[in-house]
Amino acid sequence: MPLLVSRTDSRAIRVGFDGIAAADFSVPSLTSVSPDNREIARTAMSLLLNRIDAPDSLREG
């Protein structure tokens, strides 16, 4: 499970990115999100194809 861990005020904050149901029962608590993988893939492919079509368009001179 991919996990993002951050510390604030001596407490660990844990965020999972897989939407597991067990997050509801975790101690300490775990926030779990379920990203839209299809939308992420669509956006990534669009950005890649745009970069292939115009490789210099995003570079700063």
MARMAR-733161 format. One record per atom (N, C-alpha, C, O): residue number from 0; residue in one letter; atom name; x, y, z. Coordinates in nm, 4 decimals, padded with zeros to 6 digits. Layout:
// MARMAR-733161
NUM,A,CA,X,Y,Z .
...
//
This chain:
// MARMAR-733161
0,M,N,00.0850,-00.1177,00.0000 .
0,M,CA,00.0000,00.0000,00.0000 .
0,M,C,00.0891,00.1234,00.0000 .
0,M,O,00.1681,00.1403,00.0928 .
1,P,N,00.0797,00.2099,-00.0999 .
1,P,CA,00.1541,00.3361,-00.0966 .
1,P,C,00.1068,00.4191,00.0218 .
1,P,O,-00.0131,00.4286,00.0477 .
2,L,N,00.2000,00.4785,00.0928 .
2,L,CA,00.1649,00.5510,00.2136 .
2,L,C,00.2436,00.6805,00.2196 .
2,L,O,00.3646,00.6814,00.1970 .
3,L,N,00.1760,00.7887,00.2497 .
3,L,CA,00.2389,00.9186,00.2707 .
3,L,C,00.2388,00.9438,00.4201 .
3,L,O,00.1338,00.9391,00.4841 .
4,V,N,00.3558,00.9705,00.4761 .
4,V,CA,00.3648,00.9958,00.6198 .
4,V,C,00.4213,01.1344,00.6416 .
4,V,O,00.5221,01.1715,00.5814 .
5,S,N,00.3564,01.2110,00.7276 .
5,S,CA,00.3997,01.3462,00.7604 .
5,S,C,00.3932,01.3624,00.9113 .
5,S,O,00.3115,01.2981,00.9772 .
6,R,N,00.4780,01.4475,00.9663 .
6,R,CA,00.4748,01.4718,01.1107 .
6,R,C,00.4407,01.6178,01.1383 .
6,R,O,00.5035,01.7092,01.0848 .
7,T,N,00.3407,01.6375,01.2222 .
7,T,CA,00.3056,01.7716,01.2685 .
7,T,C,00.2756,01.7635,01.4165 .
7,T,O,00.2036,01.6736,01.4599 .
8,D,N,00.3284,01.8540,01.4939 .
8,D,CA,00.3032,01.8580,01.6380 .
8,D,C,00.3257,01.7219,01.7044 .
8,D,O,00.2447,01.6787,01.7865 .
9,S,N,00.4345,01.6550,01.6695 .
9,S,CA,00.4724,01.5252,01.7282 .
9,S,C,00.3743,01.4126,01.6975 .
9,S,O,00.3802,01.3082,01.7623 .
10,R,N,00.2852,01.4302,01.6017 .
10,R,CA,00.1919,01.3245,01.5627 .
10,R,C,00.2206,01.2840,01.4196 .
10,R,O,00.2512,01.3685,01.3354 .
11,A,N,00.2111,01.1565,01.3921 .
11,A,CA,00.2276,01.1081,01.2554 .
11,A,C,00.0924,01.1117,01.1855 .
11,A,O,-00.0087,01.0703,01.2422 .
12,I,N,00.0912,01.1607,01.0635 .
12,I,CA,-00.0298,01.1620,00.9813 .
12,I,C,-00.0061,01.0628,00.8683 .
12,I,O,00.0911,01.0748,00.7937 .
13,R,N,-00.0943,00.9658,00.8561 .
13,R,CA,-00.0778,00.8615,00.7547 .
13,R,C,-00.1912,00.8696,00.6544 .
13,R,O,-00.3083,00.8787,00.6912 .
14,V,N,-00.1546,00.8661,00.5266 .
14,V,CA,-00.2552,00.8690,00.4199 .
14,V,C,-00.2238,00.7565,00.3234 .
14,V,O,-00.1137,00.7500,00.2687 .
15,G,N,-00.3206,00.6670,00.3021 .
15,G,CA,-00.3061,00.5597,00.2053 .
15,G,C,-00.3760,00.5980,00.0760 .
15,G,O,-00.4745,00.6718,00.0773 .
16,F,N,-00.3247,00.5479,-00.0355 .
16,F,CA,-00.3804,00.5833,-00.1661 .
16,F,C,-00.4401,00.4622,-00.2362 .
16,F,O,-00.4268,00.4477,-00.3577 .
17,D,N,-00.5054,00.3755,-00.1604 .
17,D,CA,-00.5631,00.2574,-00.2226 .
17,D,C,-00.7085,00.2328,-00.1846 .
17,D,O,-00.7683,00.1359,-00.2314 .
18,G,N,-00.7667,00.3180,-00.1010 .
18,G,CA,-00.9082,00.3078,-00.0675 .
18,G,C,-00.9469,00.1841,00.0104 .
18,G,O,-01.0591,00.1357,-00.0046 .
19,I,N,-00.8578,00.1306,00.0937 .
19,I,CA,-00.8902,00.0073,00.1658 .
19,I,C,-00.9923,00.0322,00.2766 .
19,I,O,-00.9892,00.1360,00.3426 .
20,A,N,-01.0811,-00.0622,00.2963 .
20,A,CA,-01.1849,-00.0501,00.3985 .
20,A,C,-01.1260,-00.0597,00.5387 .
20,A,O,-01.1821,-00.0037,00.6328 .
21,A,N,-01.0139,-00.1297,00.5543 .
21,A,CA,-00.9523,-00.1472,00.6857 .
21,A,C,-00.9057,-00.0145,00.7454 .
21,A,O,-00.8792,-00.0076,00.8654 .
22,A,N,-00.8953,00.0892,00.6655 .
22,A,CA,-00.8535,00.2205,00.7153 .
22,A,C,-00.9496,00.2713,00.8223 .
22,A,O,-00.9093,00.3475,00.9102 .
23,D,N,-01.0749,00.2305,00.8160 .
23,D,CA,-01.1745,00.2732,00.9151 .
23,D,C,-01.1432,00.2193,01.0546 .
23,D,O,-01.1898,00.2745,01.1543 .
24,F,N,-01.0651,00.1126,01.0619 .
24,F,CA,-01.0399,00.0461,01.1894 .
24,F,C,-00.8959,00.0601,01.2362 .
24,F,O,-00.8593,00.0038,01.3394 .
25,S,N,-00.8147,00.1326,01.1639 .
25,S,CA,-00.6724,00.1470,01.1943 .
25,S,C,-00.6500,00.2364,01.3161 .
25,S,O,-00.7161,00.3389,01.3327 .
26,V,N,-00.5547,00.1952,01.4013 .
26,V,CA,-00.5134,00.2770,01.5158 .
26,V,C,-00.3620,00.2859,01.5097 .
26,V,O,-00.2968,00.1818,01.5167 .
27,P,N,-00.3016,00.4037,01.4972 .
27,P,CA,-00.3672,00.5333,01.4829 .
27,P,C,-00.4442,00.5405,01.3515 .
27,P,O,-00.4243,00.4590,01.2614 .
28,S,N,-00.5310,00.6381,01.3428 .
28,S,CA,-00.6209,00.6462,01.2278 .
28,S,C,-00.5441,00.6627,01.0968 .
28,S,O,-00.4352,00.7199,01.0927 .
29,L,N,-00.6030,00.6119,00.9927 .
29,L,CA,-00.5448,00.6173,00.8585 .
29,L,C,-00.6487,00.6776,00.7649 .
29,L,O,-00.7627,00.6316,00.7589 .
30,T,N,-00.6085,00.7797,00.6928 .
30,T,CA,-00.6943,00.8355,00.5891 .
30,T,C,-00.6597,00.7638,00.4596 .
30,T,O,-00.5424,00.7575,00.4227 .
31,S,N,-00.7571,00.7108,00.3913 .
31,S,CA,-00.7324,00.6381,00.2676 .
31,S,C,-00.8212,00.6940,00.1571 .
31,S,O,-00.9421,00.7092,00.1742 .
32,V,N,-00.7598,00.7238,00.0450 .
32,V,CA,-00.8336,00.7763,-00.0691 .
32,V,C,-00.8219,00.6788,-00.1850 .
32,V,O,-00.7255,00.6027,-00.1943 .
33,S,N,-00.9190,00.6818,-00.2714 .
33,S,CA,-00.9193,00.5936,-00.3870 .
33,S,C,-00.9190,00.6802,-00.5130 .
33,S,O,-01.0247,00.7247,-00.5577 .
34,P,N,-00.8010,00.7042,-00.5705 .
34,P,CA,-00.7934,00.7914,-00.6872 .
34,P,C,-00.8567,00.7270,-00.8106 .
34,P,O,-00.8653,00.6045,-00.8204 .
35,D,N,-00.9002,00.8099,-00.9033 .
35,D,CA,-00.9569,00.7624,-01.0300 .
35,D,C,-00.8412,00.7268,-01.1232 .
35,D,O,-00.7907,00.8121,-01.1962 .
36,N,N,-00.7998,00.6003,-01.1202 .
36,N,CA,-00.6831,00.5567,-01.1969 .
36,N,C,-00.7008,00.5747,-01.3472 .
36,N,O,-00.6041,00.6047,-01.4171 .
37,R,N,-00.8205,00.5572,-01.3972 .
37,R,CA,-00.8434,00.5761,-01.5417 .
37,R,C,-00.8202,00.7216,-01.5817 .
37,R,O,-00.7602,00.7488,-01.6857 .
38,E,N,-00.8672,00.8141,-01.5002 .
38,E,CA,-00.8478,00.9562,-01.5303 .
38,E,C,-00.7008,00.9944,-01.5198 .
38,E,O,-00.6514,01.0734,-01.6003 .
39,I,N,-00.6313,00.9397,-01.4224 .
39,I,CA,-00.4878,00.9655,-01.4091 .
39,I,C,-00.4148,00.9138,-01.5330 .
39,I,O,-00.3273,00.9820,-01.5864 .
40,A,N,-00.4505,00.7932,-01.5791 .
40,A,CA,-00.3869,00.7355,-01.6976 .
40,A,C,-00.4179,00.8182,-01.8221 .
40,A,O,-00.3294,00.8420,-01.9042 .
41,R,N,-00.5430,00.8622,-01.8366 .
41,R,CA,-00.5800,00.9463,-01.9516 .
41,R,C,-00.4992,01.0757,-01.9541 .
41,R,O,-00.4476,01.1161,-02.0583 .
42,T,N,-00.4890,01.1393,-01.8391 .
42,T,CA,-00.4145,01.2653,-01.8300 .
42,T,C,-00.2671,01.2431,-01.8596 .
42,T,O,-00.2052,01.3217,-01.9314 .
43,A,N,-00.2105,01.1360,-01.8046 .
43,A,CA,-00.0688,01.1059,-01.8292 .
43,A,C,-00.0430,01.0811,-01.9773 .
43,A,O,00.0553,01.1306,-02.0323 .
44,M,N,-00.1301,01.0055,-02.0418 .
44,M,CA,-00.1121,00.9774,-02.1852 .
44,M,C,-00.1273,01.1040,-02.2680 .
44,M,O,-00.0531,01.1242,-02.3641 .
45,S,N,-00.2211,01.1884,-02.2326 .
45,S,CA,-00.2396,01.3137,-02.3039 .
45,S,C,-00.1150,01.4013,-02.2928 .
45,S,O,-00.0690,01.4579,-02.3919 .
46,L,N,-00.0615,01.4119,-02.1723 .
46,L,CA,00.0599,01.4917,-02.1531 .
46,L,C,00.1778,01.4329,-02.2298 .
46,L,O,00.2564,01.5065,-02.2894 .
47,L,N,00.1900,01.3008,-02.2283 .
47,L,CA,00.2983,01.2347,-02.3009 .
47,L,C,00.2863,01.2570,-02.4514 .
47,L,O,00.3845,01.2906,-02.5176 .
48,L,N,00.1664,01.2383,-02.5048 .
48,L,CA,00.1474,01.2571,-02.6488 .
48,L,C,00.1705,01.4022,-02.6895 .
48,L,O,00.2256,01.4281,-02.7965 .
49,N,N,00.1292,01.4967,-02.6063 .
49,N,CA,00.1564,01.6377,-02.6349 .
49,N,C,00.3058,01.6647,-02.6349 .
49,N,O,00.3549,01.7397,-02.7192 .
50,R,N,00.3784,01.6051,-02.5421 .
50,R,CA,00.5236,01.6238,-02.5358 .
50,R,C,00.5919,01.5631,-02.6586 .
50,R,O,00.6872,01.6202,-02.7116 .
51,I,N,00.5424,01.4461,-02.7041 .
51,I,CA,00.5981,01.3822,-02.8241 .
51,I,C,00.5723,01.4679,-02.9469 .
51,I,O,00.6612,01.4843,-03.0305 .
52,D,N,00.4514,01.5231,-02.9591 .
52,D,CA,00.4163,01.6063,-03.0743 .
52,D,C,00.4930,01.7376,-03.0776 .
52,D,O,00.5273,01.7859,-03.1856 .
53,A,N,00.5203,01.7956,-02.9630 .
53,A,CA,00.5887,01.9255,-02.9565 .
53,A,C,00.6891,01.9233,-02.8412 .
53,A,O,00.6638,01.9837,-02.7369 .
54,P,N,00.8026,01.8548,-02.8582 .
54,P,CA,00.8964,01.8359,-02.7470 .
54,P,C,00.9560,01.9655,-02.6922 .
54,P,O,00.9960,01.9690,-02.5758 .
55,D,N,00.9630,02.0711,-02.7715 .
55,D,CA,01.0239,02.1952,-02.7252 .
55,D,C,00.9217,02.2946,-02.6713 .
55,D,O,00.9599,02.4008,-02.6221 .
56,S,N,00.7948,02.2632,-02.6794 .
56,S,CA,00.6921,02.3617,-02.6425 .
56,S,C,00.6897,02.3932,-02.4924 .
56,S,O,00.6433,02.5004,-02.4536 .
57,L,N,00.7385,02.3028,-02.4076 .
57,L,CA,00.7322,02.3260,-02.2644 .
57,L,C,00.8655,02.3729,-02.2059 .
57,L,O,00.8737,02.4045,-02.0873 .
58,R,N,00.9678,02.3774,-02.2876 .
58,R,CA,01.0991,02.4174,-02.2372 .
58,R,C,01.1110,02.5687,-02.2344 .
58,R,O,01.0664,02.6394,-02.3248 .
59,E,N,01.1740,02.6160,-02.1254 .
59,E,CA,01.1972,02.7602,-02.1138 .
59,E,C,01.3331,02.7925,-02.1760 .
59,E,O,01.4275,02.7143,-02.1649 .
60,G,N,01.3417,02.9060,-02.2401 .
60,G,CA,01.4650,02.9433,-02.3073 .
60,G,C,01.5453,03.0304,-02.2249 .
60,G,O,01.6535,03.0720,-02.2662 .
//
